[in-house]
Amino acid sequence: MGRLHVEVAKYQLNKHGEELCGDSVEVETCPDSTIVVLSDGLGSGVKANILSSLTTKMAVTMLKGGLKLDEVVEAFVHTLPVCERRQLAYSTFSILQIFSDGNVYLAEYDSPPAFIGRGSRLRSVRRSERIIDERKISEAFFSVEDGDWIVLTSDGVLHAGIGGIWNIGWGWDKVGDYISSAAVRTKLASELAEEIAEVTSKLYAFKPGDDATVVAIRVRYPRHLTMLVGPPVNPEDDCEVVHKLLTSPGKKVVCGGTTGNIVARILGRPIMVDLTRHDEGVPPIGHLEGIDLVSEGMLTLSYTLEKLESGIKLRDAAMKCDGASLLTSLLLEADCLHIIVGRAINPAHQSPDVPRNLALKHKIVQGLAQVLQDMGKTVTVEYY
């Protein structure tokens, strides 16, 4: 099945009254692996933020520089200071490296054990302890496959509820039970991280007594989507772009009435217009066998870009069935997107009565590509 895709998302809560979070997270995507580092600085506020930021940035820098993970761990243990009065590390860390073939290395130093699961069940992963300079490091070597998930947390998540709902806090076991159920309800890593953080905040009565960080990682085979926007400048290219669309992996989207008719003509199949699926001025969609979504062009794309830029969640987009919401849902679900843009100019879009943003197809496409890339997705754009 090929290389695995690793989706990473974080959600952080600052300790009540603090402007900065004392936890830091760094994520680095390498050619053959994804590296995630979470560090919890001692205390809270600016000092804790500086300590944890230094730890995460140093880890990523050393790993990018060619050092092996065990060498990085040893370097940290030998250099990170310990508070003499409290006998606590000035900054803890969890270092996770997931390789594209599914092999994983995890190192934890004074941090909560990672939650590792498959479906709705926590996995039991064997850890070994290594003593370096009188400090205990927990290490694990294991593998993941399509559908697995990993959640890293700082102490603030486990301590949620102390003095309130639970005398001893939420605790690792209860957090694990909740994550297991939430992993089934959510599709994206961002949704999983946010849901865990929202419950953490509620347990703190919305006034966190400690910095709390959730890093959610989902592993899967990449979800592909190819989108054809507009007809090519040269009609002789019609068959080529349609062939590219149809032979591409994953889901397929066609944007634009003229473009939809071109695809239907080459396929020899009719487009059925669905007048029941429109909302808020978004034009109706069409149904064409072999295509996952056929929508109107620039107006629908413009609304879609607005939704993505507003930070809409997948679960909210999925609650509506208009063309822009359906397209937004497909784009949010995809990991690797290829956009084929036809350069042919629609005369209707050049009218002075049409908003300027609708007349600039390439600007809308560029905006979509940028916001999707900012979400960590792989986006390529091809013009005809």
PLY file of the C-alpha trace (Angstrom):
ply
format ascii 1.0
element vertex 384
property float x
property float y
property float z
element edge 383
property int vertex1
property int vertex2
end_header
0.00 0.00 0.00
3.00 2.36 0.12
4.03 5.09 2.51
1.96 6.02 5.54
0.71 9.55 6.08
1.12 11.09 9.54
-1.32 13.83 10.54
-0.32 15.89 13.60
-2.36 18.50 15.47
-1.90 20.26 18.81
-4.15 22.15 21.21
-2.84 24.08 24.19
-4.37 25.67 27.30
-2.42 28.31 29.21
-2.41 28.23 32.98
-5.07 30.66 34.21
-3.63 34.16 34.35
-0.65 33.44 32.12
-0.19 34.90 28.64
2.26 32.22 27.48
2.00 28.45 27.65
4.85 26.76 29.49
4.62 23.75 27.15
6.11 23.73 23.66
5.61 21.50 20.62
7.76 21.18 17.50
6.80 19.10 14.47
9.22 18.38 11.63
8.38 16.50 8.45
11.42 14.78 6.97
11.67 12.82 3.71
11.35 9.49 5.52
9.74 10.33 8.85
7.74 12.73 10.98
9.26 14.01 14.25
7.15 15.31 17.13
8.67 16.80 20.27
6.65 17.90 23.31
8.33 19.61 26.26
6.90 20.86 29.57
8.92 23.65 31.18
9.15 23.72 34.97
6.60 26.13 36.41
4.57 28.35 34.10
4.69 31.58 32.16
7.64 33.11 30.35
10.40 31.12 32.07
8.70 27.78 31.45
7.99 28.74 27.86
11.66 29.60 27.22
12.87 26.34 28.77
10.43 24.15 26.86
10.98 26.03 23.58
14.73 25.56 23.84
14.24 21.85 24.46
11.94 21.26 21.48
13.93 23.40 19.05
17.23 21.82 20.09
15.79 18.35 19.60
14.49 19.08 16.11
17.69 20.88 15.11
19.89 17.98 16.23
17.71 15.41 14.51
17.68 17.42 11.29
21.46 17.72 11.61
21.84 13.98 11.35
22.07 12.86 14.99
20.26 9.67 15.87
17.39 9.83 18.34
19.27 7.95 21.04
22.16 10.40 20.66
19.77 13.32 21.06
18.24 11.76 24.16
21.66 11.22 25.70
22.68 14.79 24.90
19.54 16.14 26.57
19.95 14.06 29.69
23.53 15.22 30.10
22.72 18.89 29.57
19.23 19.56 30.94
19.55 20.95 34.48
17.61 19.73 37.51
16.05 22.00 40.11
18.13 21.37 43.26
15.31 22.31 45.62
12.49 20.33 43.99
14.64 17.64 42.33
12.64 18.08 39.12
13.88 18.51 35.58
13.69 22.08 34.35
12.03 20.73 31.24
10.63 17.29 30.41
10.29 15.87 26.93
8.61 13.29 24.76
10.27 12.62 21.42
8.35 10.65 18.82
9.65 9.67 15.40
7.29 7.89 13.01
8.87 6.51 9.86
6.97 6.22 6.59
7.16 2.41 6.76
5.33 2.40 10.13
8.28 1.90 12.48
8.19 4.17 15.54
10.66 5.28 18.20
9.42 6.94 21.38
11.52 8.43 24.19
9.98 9.93 27.34
11.70 11.79 30.15
9.61 12.77 33.19
6.54 13.14 30.96
3.22 11.25 30.96
3.33 8.02 28.96
1.95 8.43 25.46
-1.49 7.02 24.66
-1.20 4.60 21.73
-4.29 3.09 20.20
-5.99 1.34 17.34
-9.69 1.92 16.72
-11.39 2.28 20.10
-8.76 0.38 22.10
-5.55 1.41 23.79
-2.54 -0.64 22.78
-0.09 -2.01 25.29
3.37 -1.10 24.03
6.37 -2.51 25.85
8.72 0.14 27.18
12.25 -0.29 28.45
14.09 1.93 30.88
17.57 3.28 30.34
19.56 5.10 33.00
21.66 7.95 31.65
23.56 10.14 34.11
21.31 8.86 36.93
18.18 9.84 35.02
15.53 7.40 33.90
14.54 7.41 30.25
11.59 5.38 28.98
11.98 4.08 25.44
9.72 2.13 23.11
10.18 0.64 19.66
6.97 -0.41 17.95
5.09 -0.16 14.67
1.88 1.49 13.55
-0.47 0.85 10.67
-3.38 2.44 8.88
-5.93 3.76 11.40
-3.65 3.89 14.44
-3.39 6.97 16.65
-1.03 8.36 19.27
-1.72 11.14 21.78
0.98 12.98 23.73
-0.02 15.12 26.71
1.64 17.29 29.31
0.99 16.85 33.03
-1.67 19.55 32.94
-4.09 17.23 31.16
-3.72 14.44 33.73
-4.06 16.93 36.63
-7.35 18.36 35.37
-10.08 18.23 38.00
-7.81 18.34 41.07
-9.69 19.92 43.95
-12.88 19.91 41.93
-14.50 16.94 40.23
-11.74 14.54 41.34
-9.44 14.94 44.29
-6.52 13.39 42.45
-7.25 14.76 38.98
-8.37 13.18 35.73
-5.53 10.64 35.75
-3.87 8.58 33.02
-6.44 5.76 33.01
-9.48 8.04 32.75
-7.79 10.14 30.08
-7.00 6.96 28.14
-10.61 5.79 28.31
-11.84 9.13 27.04
-9.29 9.30 24.20
-10.26 5.79 23.09
-13.89 6.81 22.67
-13.07 10.21 21.12
-10.76 8.59 18.55
-13.75 6.77 17.06
-16.00 9.84 16.98
-13.48 12.08 15.22
-11.90 11.86 11.78
-9.09 14.39 11.98
-6.21 14.78 14.41
-7.25 18.39 14.98
-10.73 17.32 16.06
-9.32 14.72 18.45
-6.86 17.18 20.04
-9.49 19.89 20.41
-12.06 17.57 21.99
-9.58 16.33 24.60
-8.52 19.90 25.37
-12.13 21.07 25.70
-12.87 18.41 28.30
-9.63 19.30 30.11
-10.73 22.93 30.26
-14.15 21.96 31.61
-12.56 19.85 34.35
-10.54 22.91 35.36
-13.80 24.92 35.43
-12.32 26.88 32.49
-9.50 28.17 34.71
-6.60 25.76 34.13
-4.40 25.28 37.17
-1.51 24.22 34.94
-0.46 24.49 31.32
-2.11 21.69 29.36
-1.07 20.45 25.92
-2.56 17.75 23.71
-0.78 16.50 20.60
-2.87 14.12 18.51
-1.30 12.00 15.78
-3.25 9.91 13.30
-1.57 7.42 10.98
-3.16 6.31 7.73
-2.56 5.74 4.07
-2.85 9.17 2.45
-6.29 10.25 1.27
-6.01 11.69 -2.24
-8.26 14.14 -4.02
-8.01 15.54 -7.55
-10.02 18.62 -8.52
-10.58 19.87 -12.07
-11.38 23.60 -12.17
-12.39 25.10 -15.49
-11.82 23.95 -19.09
-8.39 24.03 -20.75
-7.47 26.93 -23.05
-7.06 24.46 -25.94
-10.09 22.19 -26.45
-7.76 19.49 -27.80
-6.52 19.08 -24.21
-9.99 18.16 -22.94
-9.44 14.41 -23.23
-6.02 14.64 -21.55
-7.23 16.50 -18.46
-10.29 14.26 -18.08
-8.05 11.19 -18.39
-5.78 12.62 -15.67
-8.78 13.21 -13.45
-10.27 9.76 -13.94
-7.01 7.85 -13.50
-5.92 9.77 -10.40
-6.11 8.02 -7.01
-8.75 8.88 -4.45
-11.76 11.16 -4.78
-12.54 13.32 -7.80
-14.16 16.76 -7.98
-15.24 18.84 -10.97
-15.88 22.58 -10.53
-17.73 24.57 -13.19
-20.72 23.98 -15.42
-18.76 23.98 -18.67
-16.12 21.72 -17.13
-18.78 19.31 -15.92
-20.29 19.12 -19.41
-16.84 18.36 -20.88
-16.31 15.49 -18.44
-19.84 14.18 -19.03
-19.36 14.32 -22.80
-16.10 12.37 -22.69
-17.55 9.84 -20.25
-20.72 9.53 -22.29
-22.84 9.94 -19.18
-25.47 12.55 -18.25
-25.20 15.08 -15.42
-28.21 15.14 -13.13
-28.71 18.52 -11.43
-29.69 18.29 -7.76
-31.87 21.28 -6.92
-32.37 20.11 -3.33
-28.77 20.77 -2.26
-28.26 24.51 -2.20
-28.05 26.98 0.65
-27.04 30.59 1.35
-26.88 31.48 -2.31
-24.58 28.59 -3.24
-25.56 27.15 -6.64
-26.85 23.56 -6.79
-24.59 20.59 -7.40
-24.75 17.90 -10.05
-24.40 14.14 -10.02
-22.16 12.36 -12.51
-21.28 8.68 -12.26
-17.58 8.26 -11.49
-17.19 11.75 -9.97
-17.56 12.37 -6.23
-18.74 15.97 -6.55
-19.77 18.20 -9.45
-20.23 21.81 -8.41
-20.62 25.25 -9.95
-17.33 27.06 -10.46
-16.06 30.36 -9.09
-18.95 31.24 -6.79
-18.79 27.84 -5.04
-14.98 27.99 -4.85
-15.16 31.49 -3.39
-17.56 30.37 -0.66
-15.36 27.33 -0.02
-12.28 29.50 0.43
-14.18 31.70 2.90
-15.19 28.65 4.93
-11.64 27.29 5.04
-10.15 30.66 5.98
-12.68 30.99 8.79
-11.31 27.79 10.36
-14.49 25.78 9.94
-14.38 22.31 11.46
-15.04 19.19 9.41
-17.97 18.18 11.62
-19.61 21.59 11.06
-19.09 21.54 7.29
-20.48 18.01 7.13
-23.76 19.16 8.69
-24.71 21.04 5.49
-25.27 19.66 2.01
-24.74 22.68 -0.26
-21.94 22.60 -2.83
-19.49 24.76 -0.88
-19.95 22.77 2.34
-19.58 19.45 0.51
-16.43 20.67 -1.22
-15.06 22.00 2.07
-15.61 18.60 3.71
-13.80 16.78 0.88
-10.84 19.19 1.04
-10.57 18.90 4.83
-10.61 15.10 4.68
-7.91 14.86 1.99
-4.18 14.65 2.73
-2.77 15.00 -0.79
-4.55 17.26 -3.26
-3.90 17.85 -6.95
-5.71 20.77 -8.59
-5.92 20.87 -12.39
-6.79 24.40 -13.51
-8.05 25.18 -16.97
-6.98 28.63 -18.16
-9.95 29.20 -20.44
-11.71 32.47 -19.55
-15.43 32.45 -18.88
-16.80 35.65 -20.48
-19.42 35.93 -17.75
-16.70 36.43 -15.15
-15.35 39.48 -16.98
-18.56 41.47 -16.55
-18.22 44.61 -14.40
-21.24 43.37 -12.44
-19.30 40.34 -11.20
-17.26 40.83 -7.98
-13.55 41.16 -8.72
-12.63 38.11 -6.65
-14.84 35.93 -8.85
-13.08 37.13 -11.98
-9.70 36.00 -10.71
-9.80 32.22 -10.90
-6.11 31.78 -10.27
-6.29 33.94 -7.14
-8.99 31.77 -5.65
-7.09 28.59 -6.52
-3.90 30.03 -5.02
-5.84 30.97 -1.89
-7.23 27.45 -1.58
-3.80 25.92 -2.09
-2.23 28.18 0.54
-4.82 27.60 3.25
-4.69 23.83 2.66
-0.88 23.82 2.78
-1.05 25.77 6.04
-3.08 22.86 7.40
-0.19 20.52 6.61
-1.65 19.05 3.44
0.34 18.35 0.28
-1.03 20.45 -2.58
0.07 20.56 -6.22
-1.43 22.80 -8.91
-1.25 22.14 -12.64
-2.41 24.51 -15.39
-3.77 23.78 -18.87
0 1
1 2
2 3
3 4
4 5
5 6
6 7
7 8
8 9
9 10
10 11
11 12
12 13
13 14
14 15
15 16
16 17
17 18
18 19
19 20
20 21
21 22
22 23
23 24
24 25
25 26
26 27
27 28
28 29
29 30
30 31
31 32
32 33
33 34
34 35
35 36
36 37
37 38
38 39
39 40
40 41
41 42
42 43
43 44
44 45
45 46
46 47
47 48
48 49
49 50
50 51
51 52
52 53
53 54
54 55
55 56
56 57
57 58
58 59
59 60
60 61
61 62
62 63
63 64
64 65
65 66
66 67
67 68
68 69
69 70
70 71
71 72
72 73
73 74
74 75
75 76
76 77
77 78
78 79
79 80
80 81
81 82
82 83
83 84
84 85
85 86
86 87
87 88
88 89
89 90
90 91
91 92
92 93
93 94
94 95
95 96
96 97
97 98
98 99
99 100
100 101
101 102
102 103
103 104
104 105
105 106
106 107
107 108
108 109
109 110
110 111
111 112
112 113
113 114
114 115
115 116
116 117
117 118
118 119
119 120
120 121
121 122
122 123
123 124
124 125
125 126
126 127
127 128
128 129
129 130
130 131
131 132
132 133
133 134
134 135
135 136
136 137
137 138
138 139
139 140
140 141
141 142
142 143
143 144
144 145
145 146
146 147
147 148
148 149
149 150
150 151
151 152
152 153
153 154
154 155
155 156
156 157
157 158
158 159
159 160
160 161
161 162
162 163
163 164
164 165
165 166
166 167
167 168
168 169
169 170
170 171
171 172
172 173
173 174
174 175
175 176
176 177
177 178
178 179
179 180
180 181
181 182
182 183
183 184
184 185
185 186
186 187
187 188
188 189
189 190
190 191
191 192
192 193
193 194
194 195
195 196
196 197
197 198
198 199
199 200
200 201
201 202
202 203
203 204
204 205
205 206
206 207
207 208
208 209
209 210
210 211
211 212
212 213
213 214
214 215
215 216
216 217
217 218
218 219
219 220
220 221
221 222
222 223
223 224
224 225
225 226
226 227
227 228
228 229
229 230
230 231
231 232
232 233
233 234
234 235
235 236
236 237
237 238
238 239
239 240
240 241
241 242
242 243
243 244
244 245
245 246
246 247
247 248
248 249
249 250
250 251
251 252
252 253
253 254
254 255
255 256
256 257
257 258
258 259
259 260
260 261
261 262
262 263
263 264
264 265
265 266
266 267
267 268
268 269
269 270
270 271
271 272
272 273
273 274
274 275
275 276
276 277
277 278
278 279
279 280
280 281
281 282
282 283
283 284
284 285
285 286
286 287
287 288
288 289
289 290
290 291
291 292
292 293
293 294
294 295
295 296
296 297
297 298
298 299
299 300
300 301
301 302
302 303
303 304
304 305
305 306
306 307
307 308
308 309
309 310
310 311
311 312
312 313
313 314
314 315
315 316
316 317
317 318
318 319
319 320
320 321
321 322
322 323
323 324
324 325
325 326
326 327
327 328
328 329
329 330
330 331
331 332
332 333
333 334
334 335
335 336
336 337
337 338
338 339
339 340
340 341
341 342
342 343
343 344
344 345
345 346
346 347
347 348
348 349
349 350
350 351
351 352
352 353
353 354
354 355
355 356
356 357
357 358
358 359
359 360
360 361
361 362
362 363
363 364
364 365
365 366
366 367
367 368
368 369
369 370
370 371
371 372
372 373
373 374
374 375
375 376
376 377
377 378
378 379
379 380
380 381
381 382
382 383
